[in-house]
Amino acid sequence: MTRVLVLNGPNLGRLGVREPEVYGSATLADLESAATAWGSELGLDVVVRQTDDEAEIIGWVHEAVDSGAHVVLNPAAFTHYSYALRDAAAQITTAGLLLVEVHLSNPLAREDFRHVSVIGPVATGTVAGFGLESYRLALQAVAARLPG
């Protein structure tokens, strides 16, 4: 079964509590349950992780590259400024793996500082603005791009 790491950055551990009008009422546990189920339906072994620590998420990206796992990445605030995460993420696609950047909200419909993604240019693709469904769409995109 193809392994996919679903990696989530800062403040996503506060899902369901933090700005539910923007991020919805689903919790991180809801996301983990849904993503695991969606992955199973698609023949993917999905592992969901969340951290507020930039070094930890970079380590997980390195793990994905070293183990040959595809990545669905919600970099959260790191989206806009973490060149260290961007450099790590670039290794995913360089290794021939898929990287889908995902966002619950649509960053382009929000504050100006959210309009820039340093991750997007190195990602295979981006899914944004569909709430929790963004993750389902990202996993479907990974499954669709796998060799048949």
Residue frames as a rotation matrix with the C-alpha (Angstrom) as fourth column:
MET 1
0.582 0.813 0.000 0.00
0.813 -0.582 0.000 0.00
0.000 0.000 -1.000 0.00
THR 2
-0.120 -0.606 0.786 1.30
0.562 -0.694 -0.450 3.46
0.818 0.388 0.424 -0.89
ARG 3
-0.043 0.010 -0.999 2.20
0.975 -0.219 -0.044 5.54
-0.220 -0.976 0.000 2.15
VAL 4
0.022 0.100 0.995 1.13
0.410 -0.908 0.082 9.18
0.912 0.406 -0.061 2.40
LEU 5
-0.548 -0.205 -0.811 2.12
0.827 -0.279 -0.489 11.49
-0.126 -0.938 0.322 5.22
VAL 6
0.350 0.677 0.647 -0.49
0.556 -0.706 0.438 14.17
0.754 0.206 -0.624 5.91
LEU 7
-0.431 -0.694 -0.576 1.53
0.895 -0.248 -0.370 16.83
0.114 -0.675 0.729 7.68
ASN 8
0.567 0.720 0.400 -0.01
0.569 -0.694 0.442 19.82
0.596 -0.023 -0.803 9.43
GLY 9
-0.455 -0.840 0.295 1.75
0.456 -0.504 -0.734 22.91
0.765 -0.199 0.612 10.73
PRO 10
-0.969 -0.152 -0.195 1.22
0.241 -0.397 -0.885 25.41
0.057 -0.905 0.422 13.51
ASN 11
-0.704 0.703 0.102 -2.13
-0.621 -0.540 -0.568 25.97
-0.344 -0.463 0.817 15.20
LEU 12
-0.271 0.640 -0.719 -3.84
-0.660 0.420 0.623 23.13
0.701 0.643 0.308 13.34
GLY 13
-0.773 0.011 -0.635 -3.93
0.428 0.747 -0.509 21.26
0.469 -0.665 -0.581 16.63
ARG 14
-0.821 0.479 -0.312 -6.51
-0.015 -0.564 -0.825 23.91
-0.571 -0.673 0.470 17.59
LEU 15
-0.810 0.567 -0.149 -8.97
-0.182 -0.003 0.983 22.94
0.557 0.823 0.106 14.86
GLY 16
-0.108 0.886 -0.451 -12.55
0.690 0.394 0.607 23.15
0.715 -0.246 -0.654 16.06
VAL 17
0.270 0.114 -0.956 -11.62
0.884 -0.422 0.199 25.82
-0.381 -0.899 -0.215 18.61
ARG 18
-0.516 -0.606 -0.606 -9.60
0.292 -0.789 0.541 28.39
-0.805 0.102 0.584 16.65
GLU 19
-0.549 0.293 -0.783 -11.69
-0.650 -0.738 0.179 30.63
-0.525 0.607 0.596 14.36
PRO 20
-0.460 0.406 0.790 -14.35
0.391 0.891 -0.230 28.05
-0.797 0.203 -0.569 13.45
GLU 21
0.604 0.692 -0.395 -15.87
-0.019 -0.483 -0.876 30.60
-0.796 0.537 -0.279 11.07
VAL 22
0.245 -0.628 -0.738 -12.67
-0.953 -0.294 -0.067 30.31
-0.175 0.720 -0.671 9.00
TYR 23
-0.653 -0.725 -0.219 -11.44
-0.743 0.669 0.002 26.77
0.145 0.163 -0.976 9.68
GLY 24
0.000 0.759 -0.651 -14.69
-0.353 0.609 0.710 24.97
0.936 0.230 0.268 10.49
SER 25
0.428 0.306 0.851 -15.79
-0.895 0.010 0.446 23.00
0.128 -0.952 0.278 13.53
ALA 26
0.852 -0.172 -0.494 -13.97
0.093 0.979 -0.180 19.74
0.515 0.107 0.850 12.76
THR 27
0.731 -0.623 0.278 -11.13
-0.474 -0.170 0.864 18.87
-0.491 -0.763 -0.419 15.14
LEU 28
-0.193 -0.887 -0.419 -7.70
-0.981 0.185 0.061 17.47
0.023 0.423 -0.906 14.37
ALA 29
-0.643 0.037 0.765 -9.02
-0.230 0.943 -0.240 14.08
-0.730 -0.330 -0.598 15.56
ASP 30
0.498 0.862 0.091 -11.87
-0.057 0.138 -0.989 14.42
-0.865 0.487 0.118 13.02
LEU 31
0.496 -0.412 -0.765 -9.33
-0.865 -0.309 -0.394 15.22
-0.074 0.857 -0.510 10.31
GLU 32
-0.589 -0.783 0.201 -7.19
-0.773 0.618 0.142 12.23
-0.235 -0.072 -0.969 11.25
SER 33
-0.303 0.571 0.763 -10.20
0.017 0.804 -0.594 9.89
-0.953 -0.168 -0.253 11.22
ALA 34
0.725 0.633 -0.271 -11.51
-0.208 -0.174 -0.963 11.22
-0.657 0.754 0.006 7.90
ALA 35
0.270 -0.698 -0.663 -8.13
-0.962 -0.221 -0.159 11.27
-0.036 0.681 -0.732 6.16
THR 36
-0.681 -0.503 0.532 -7.35
-0.536 0.837 0.106 7.73
-0.499 -0.213 -0.840 7.28
ALA 37
0.038 0.797 0.603 -10.74
0.177 0.589 -0.789 6.51
-0.983 0.137 -0.119 6.01
TRP 38
0.780 0.222 -0.586 -10.41
-0.469 -0.412 -0.781 8.36
-0.415 0.884 -0.217 2.70
GLY 39
-0.167 -0.940 -0.299 -6.92
-0.977 0.117 0.178 6.98
-0.133 0.322 -0.938 2.26
SER 40
-0.561 0.009 0.828 -8.11
-0.192 0.971 -0.141 3.45
-0.805 -0.238 -0.543 2.92
GLU 41
0.524 0.835 0.168 -10.83
0.078 0.150 -0.986 3.83
-0.848 0.529 0.014 0.27
LEU 42
0.788 -0.276 -0.550 -8.14
-0.613 -0.438 -0.657 4.98
-0.060 0.855 -0.515 -2.18
GLY 43
0.841 -0.493 -0.224 -5.66
0.432 0.860 -0.273 2.22
0.327 0.133 0.935 -1.31
LEU 44
0.076 -0.805 0.589 -3.39
-0.166 -0.592 -0.788 4.62
0.983 -0.038 -0.179 0.57
ASP 45
0.200 -0.141 -0.970 -1.76
0.924 0.355 0.139 4.12
0.325 -0.924 0.201 3.96
VAL 46
0.257 0.021 0.966 -2.33
0.076 -0.997 0.002 7.56
0.963 0.073 -0.258 5.47
VAL 47
-0.096 -0.341 -0.935 -0.49
0.990 0.065 -0.126 8.83
0.104 -0.938 0.332 8.55
VAL 48
0.535 0.365 0.762 -1.65
0.303 -0.925 0.231 12.20
0.788 0.107 -0.606 9.94
ARG 49
-0.142 -0.632 -0.762 0.65
0.990 -0.073 -0.124 14.37
0.023 -0.771 0.636 12.06
GLN 50
0.711 0.306 0.634 0.56
0.296 -0.947 0.125 17.90
0.638 0.099 -0.763 13.44
THR 51
-0.023 -0.726 -0.687 3.22
0.997 -0.071 0.041 20.09
-0.079 -0.684 0.725 15.02
ASP 52
0.968 0.221 -0.122 3.77
0.223 -0.975 0.002 23.70
-0.118 -0.029 -0.993 15.96
ASP 53
0.351 -0.931 -0.099 7.53
-0.097 -0.141 0.985 23.16
-0.931 -0.336 -0.140 15.58
GLU 54
0.672 -0.115 -0.731 9.24
-0.726 -0.292 -0.622 24.05
-0.142 0.949 -0.280 12.31
ALA 55
-0.421 -0.906 -0.049 12.17
-0.905 0.416 0.087 21.69
-0.058 0.080 -0.995 12.90
GLU 56
-0.432 0.306 0.848 9.83
-0.183 0.891 -0.415 18.76
-0.883 -0.334 -0.329 13.56
ILE 57
0.680 0.733 -0.002 7.82
-0.131 0.118 -0.984 19.23
-0.721 0.670 0.176 10.36
ILE 58
0.359 -0.657 -0.663 11.05
-0.929 -0.185 -0.321 19.53
0.088 0.731 -0.677 8.37
GLY 59
-0.633 -0.584 0.508 12.22
-0.664 0.747 0.031 16.26
-0.398 -0.318 -0.861 9.94
TRP 60
0.051 0.746 0.664 8.96
0.005 0.665 -0.747 14.61
-0.999 0.042 0.031 8.84
VAL 61
0.801 0.162 -0.576 9.49
-0.532 -0.248 -0.810 15.86
-0.274 0.955 -0.112 5.30
HIS 62
-0.212 -0.947 -0.243 12.99
-0.975 0.222 -0.014 14.36
0.067 0.234 -0.970 5.33
GLU 63
-0.508 0.117 0.853 11.47
-0.307 0.901 -0.306 11.10
-0.805 -0.418 -0.422 6.60
ALA 64
0.602 0.797 0.060 9.01
-0.171 0.202 -0.964 11.11
-0.780 0.570 0.258 3.69
VAL 65
0.521 -0.484 -0.703 11.80
-0.847 -0.188 -0.498 11.57
0.109 0.855 -0.508 1.16
ASP 66
-0.503 -0.840 0.202 13.98
-0.863 0.502 -0.061 8.90
-0.051 -0.205 -0.977 2.76
SER 67
-0.565 0.344 0.750 11.12
-0.108 0.870 -0.481 6.38
-0.818 -0.353 -0.455 3.01
GLY 68
-0.980 0.147 0.134 9.50
0.155 0.141 0.978 7.12
0.125 0.979 -0.161 -0.35
ALA 69
-0.250 0.932 -0.261 6.23
0.851 0.083 -0.519 8.46
-0.462 -0.352 -0.814 1.08
HIS 70
-0.310 0.298 0.903 4.10
0.569 -0.703 0.427 11.01
0.762 0.646 0.049 -0.76
VAL 71
-0.766 -0.045 -0.641 3.07
0.588 -0.453 -0.670 14.10
-0.260 -0.891 0.373 1.22
VAL 72
0.255 0.785 0.565 -0.08
0.609 -0.584 0.537 16.13
0.751 0.207 -0.627 1.70
LEU 73
-0.570 -0.648 -0.505 1.15
0.814 -0.366 -0.450 19.25
0.107 -0.668 0.736 3.49
ASN 74
0.674 0.629 0.387 -0.79
0.481 -0.772 0.417 21.97
0.561 -0.095 -0.823 5.24
PRO 75
-0.324 -0.942 -0.090 2.10
0.714 -0.181 -0.677 24.22
0.621 -0.283 0.731 6.20
ALA 76
0.542 0.607 -0.581 -0.27
0.835 -0.466 0.292 26.69
-0.094 -0.643 -0.760 7.90
ALA 77
0.892 -0.171 -0.419 1.63
-0.099 -0.977 0.187 29.89
-0.442 -0.125 -0.888 8.78
PHE 78
-0.071 -0.974 0.216 4.88
0.125 0.206 0.971 28.32
-0.990 0.096 0.107 7.52
THR 79
0.431 0.354 0.830 3.32
0.837 0.188 -0.515 28.64
-0.338 0.916 -0.215 4.04
HIS 80
0.950 0.211 0.232 4.21
0.286 -0.885 -0.368 32.29
0.128 0.416 -0.900 3.86
TYR 81
0.703 -0.676 0.222 7.76
-0.689 -0.724 -0.022 32.49
0.175 -0.138 -0.975 5.14
SER 82
0.515 -0.541 0.665 9.49
-0.339 0.584 0.738 29.20
-0.787 -0.606 0.117 5.92
TYR 83
0.442 -0.466 -0.767 12.24
-0.866 0.001 -0.500 28.88
0.233 0.885 -0.403 3.37
ALA 84
-0.631 -0.636 0.444 13.66
-0.739 0.666 -0.096 26.02
-0.234 -0.389 -0.891 5.43
LEU 85
-0.074 0.693 0.717 10.41
-0.065 0.714 -0.697 24.06
-0.995 -0.098 -0.008 4.96
ARG 86
0.756 0.323 -0.569 10.34
-0.535 -0.197 -0.822 25.07
-0.378 0.925 0.024 1.30
ASP 87
-0.089 -0.884 -0.459 13.84
-0.980 0.161 -0.121 23.70
0.180 0.439 -0.880 0.75
ALA 88
-0.703 -0.075 0.707 12.92
-0.361 0.894 -0.264 20.45
-0.613 -0.441 -0.655 2.49
ALA 89
0.280 0.932 0.231 9.66
-0.133 0.276 -0.952 20.20
-0.951 0.236 0.202 0.52
ALA 90
0.409 -0.196 -0.891 11.51
-0.900 -0.247 -0.359 20.67
-0.150 0.949 -0.277 -2.78
GLN 91
-0.678 -0.725 0.125 13.28
-0.709 0.689 0.149 17.38
-0.194 0.013 -0.981 -2.09
ILE 92
-0.121 0.725 0.678 9.93
-0.145 0.662 -0.735 15.55
-0.982 -0.187 0.025 -2.23
THR 93
0.839 0.510 -0.192 9.26
-0.231 0.014 -0.973 16.26
-0.493 0.860 0.129 -5.89
THR 94
0.144 -0.877 -0.459 12.95
-0.988 -0.100 -0.119 16.02
0.058 0.470 -0.881 -6.77
ALA 95
-0.686 -0.374 0.625 12.78
-0.512 0.858 -0.048 12.46
-0.518 -0.353 -0.780 -5.43
GLY 96
-0.838 0.392 -0.379 9.89
-0.209 0.411 0.887 11.71
0.504 0.823 -0.262 -7.80
LEU 97
-0.640 0.633 -0.436 7.29
0.757 0.421 -0.500 11.80
-0.133 -0.650 -0.748 -5.04
LEU 98
-0.057 0.729 0.682 4.06
0.548 -0.548 0.632 13.79
0.834 0.410 -0.369 -4.95
LEU 99
-0.799 -0.116 -0.590 3.60
0.561 -0.499 -0.661 16.86
-0.218 -0.859 0.464 -2.77
VAL 100
-0.068 0.831 0.552 0.15
0.621 -0.398 0.675 18.41
0.781 0.389 -0.489 -2.49
GLU 101
-0.988 -0.147 0.036 -0.08
0.080 -0.712 -0.698 21.68
0.128 -0.687 0.715 -0.57
VAL 102
-0.191 0.974 -0.123 -3.45
0.702 0.223 0.676 21.90
0.686 0.043 -0.726 1.16
HIS 103
-0.988 -0.011 0.155 -5.35
-0.093 -0.756 -0.648 24.63
0.125 -0.654 0.746 3.00
LEU 104
-0.478 0.863 -0.162 -8.71
0.786 0.338 -0.517 24.58
-0.391 -0.375 -0.841 4.73
SER 105
0.464 0.574 -0.675 -9.45
0.212 -0.812 -0.544 28.17
-0.860 0.110 -0.499 3.77
ASN 106
0.586 -0.279 0.761 -8.56
0.777 -0.075 -0.625 29.97
0.231 0.957 0.173 0.56
PRO 107
-0.081 -0.696 -0.714 -5.47
0.810 -0.463 0.360 32.05
-0.581 -0.549 0.601 1.38
LEU 108
-0.808 -0.264 0.527 -6.02
0.563 -0.613 0.555 34.25
0.177 0.745 0.643 -1.67
ALA 109
0.078 0.917 0.391 -9.41
0.418 -0.386 0.822 35.33
0.905 0.100 -0.414 -0.31
ARG 110
0.641 0.090 -0.762 -7.88
0.767 -0.073 0.637 36.41
0.002 -0.993 -0.115 3.00
GLU 111
0.747 -0.374 -0.550 -5.37
-0.050 -0.856 0.514 38.97
-0.663 -0.356 -0.659 4.27
ASP 112
0.799 -0.439 -0.411 -2.67
-0.561 -0.295 -0.774 40.14
0.219 0.849 -0.482 1.85
PHE 113
-0.106 -0.934 0.340 0.16
-0.979 0.159 0.131 38.49
-0.177 -0.319 -0.931 3.79
ARG 114
0.023 0.190 0.982 -1.48
-0.214 0.960 -0.181 35.11
-0.977 -0.206 0.062 3.15
HIS 115
0.830 0.408 -0.379 -1.35
-0.410 -0.014 -0.912 35.54
-0.378 0.913 0.155 -0.63
VAL 116
0.159 -0.862 -0.481 2.25
-0.894 0.080 -0.440 34.36
0.418 0.501 -0.758 -0.92
SER 117
0.925 0.016 0.378 3.17
-0.189 0.886 0.424 30.70
-0.329 -0.463 0.823 -0.63
VAL 118
0.016 -0.972 -0.234 6.82
-0.982 -0.059 0.182 29.71
-0.190 0.227 -0.955 -0.62
ILE 119
-0.385 -0.082 0.919 5.69
-0.202 0.979 0.003 26.04
-0.901 -0.185 -0.393 -0.76
GLY 120
0.597 0.802 0.016 3.40
-0.140 0.124 -0.982 26.24
-0.790 0.584 0.186 -3.80
PRO 121
0.502 -0.406 -0.764 6.18
-0.864 -0.277 -0.421 26.66
-0.040 0.871 -0.490 -6.37
VAL 122
-0.632 -0.768 -0.103 7.79
-0.769 0.638 -0.041 23.35
0.098 0.053 -0.994 -5.33
ALA 123
-0.299 0.621 0.725 4.52
-0.355 0.632 -0.688 21.42
-0.886 -0.463 0.032 -4.89
THR 124
-0.838 0.158 0.523 2.96
0.503 0.595 0.627 19.07
-0.212 0.788 -0.578 -7.41
GLY 125
-0.315 0.787 0.530 -0.29
0.337 -0.430 0.838 20.98
0.888 0.442 -0.130 -6.85
THR 126
-0.996 0.051 0.078 -2.37
-0.093 -0.475 -0.875 22.92
-0.007 -0.878 0.478 -4.35
VAL 127
-0.206 0.973 -0.105 -5.89
0.597 0.210 0.774 22.41
0.775 0.097 -0.624 -3.01
ALA 128
-0.958 -0.153 -0.243 -7.41
0.286 -0.590 -0.755 25.22
-0.027 -0.793 0.609 -0.97
GLY 129
-0.794 0.599 0.104 -10.69
-0.596 -0.801 0.059 26.59
0.119 -0.016 0.993 0.27
PHE 130
-0.090 0.796 -0.598 -12.80
-0.406 0.519 0.752 23.46
0.910 0.310 0.276 0.70
GLY 131
0.439 0.220 0.871 -12.45
-0.897 0.053 0.439 22.94
0.051 -0.974 0.221 4.45
LEU 132
0.030 -0.394 0.919 -11.79
-0.485 0.798 0.358 19.36
-0.874 -0.456 -0.167 5.47
GLU 133
0.834 0.365 0.413 -12.71
0.174 0.537 -0.825 18.30
-0.523 0.761 0.385 1.93
SER 134
0.614 -0.697 -0.370 -9.43
-0.784 -0.486 -0.386 19.89
0.090 0.527 -0.845 0.79
TYR 135
-0.305 -0.743 0.596 -7.67
-0.777 0.556 0.295 16.89
-0.550 -0.373 -0.747 2.30
ARG 136
0.267 0.474 0.839 -9.96
0.136 0.843 -0.520 14.41
-0.954 0.253 0.161 0.54
LEU 137
0.981 0.105 -0.163 -9.32
-0.129 -0.277 -0.952 16.15
-0.145 0.955 -0.258 -2.77
ALA 138
0.235 -0.970 -0.070 -5.57
-0.971 -0.237 0.024 16.15
-0.040 0.062 -0.997 -2.11
LEU 139
-0.304 -0.310 0.901 -5.58
-0.412 0.895 0.169 12.42
-0.859 -0.320 -0.400 -1.35
GLN 140
0.660 0.582 0.475 -7.63
0.233 0.442 -0.866 11.76
-0.714 0.683 0.156 -4.49
ALA 141
0.810 -0.423 -0.405 -5.06
-0.584 -0.522 -0.622 13.73
0.052 0.741 -0.670 -6.48
VAL 142
-0.217 -0.907 0.362 -2.24
-0.887 0.338 0.314 11.61
-0.407 -0.253 -0.878 -5.05
ALA 143
-0.069 0.252 0.965 -4.09
-0.003 0.968 -0.253 8.37
-0.998 -0.021 -0.066 -5.81
ALA 144
0.868 0.496 0.021 -4.89
0.046 -0.040 -0.998 9.51
-0.494 0.868 -0.058 -9.35
ARG 145
0.599 -0.710 -0.370 -1.21
-0.792 -0.456 -0.406 10.26
0.120 0.536 -0.836 -10.11
LEU 146
-0.012 -0.621 0.783 0.12
-0.591 0.636 0.496 6.89
-0.807 -0.457 -0.374 -8.93
PRO 147
-0.681 -0.273 -0.679 1.23
-0.722 0.403 0.562 4.41
0.120 0.874 -0.472 -11.56
GLY 148
0.029 0.991 -0.134 -1.61
-0.984 0.051 0.169 2.10
0.174 0.127 0.977 -12.47
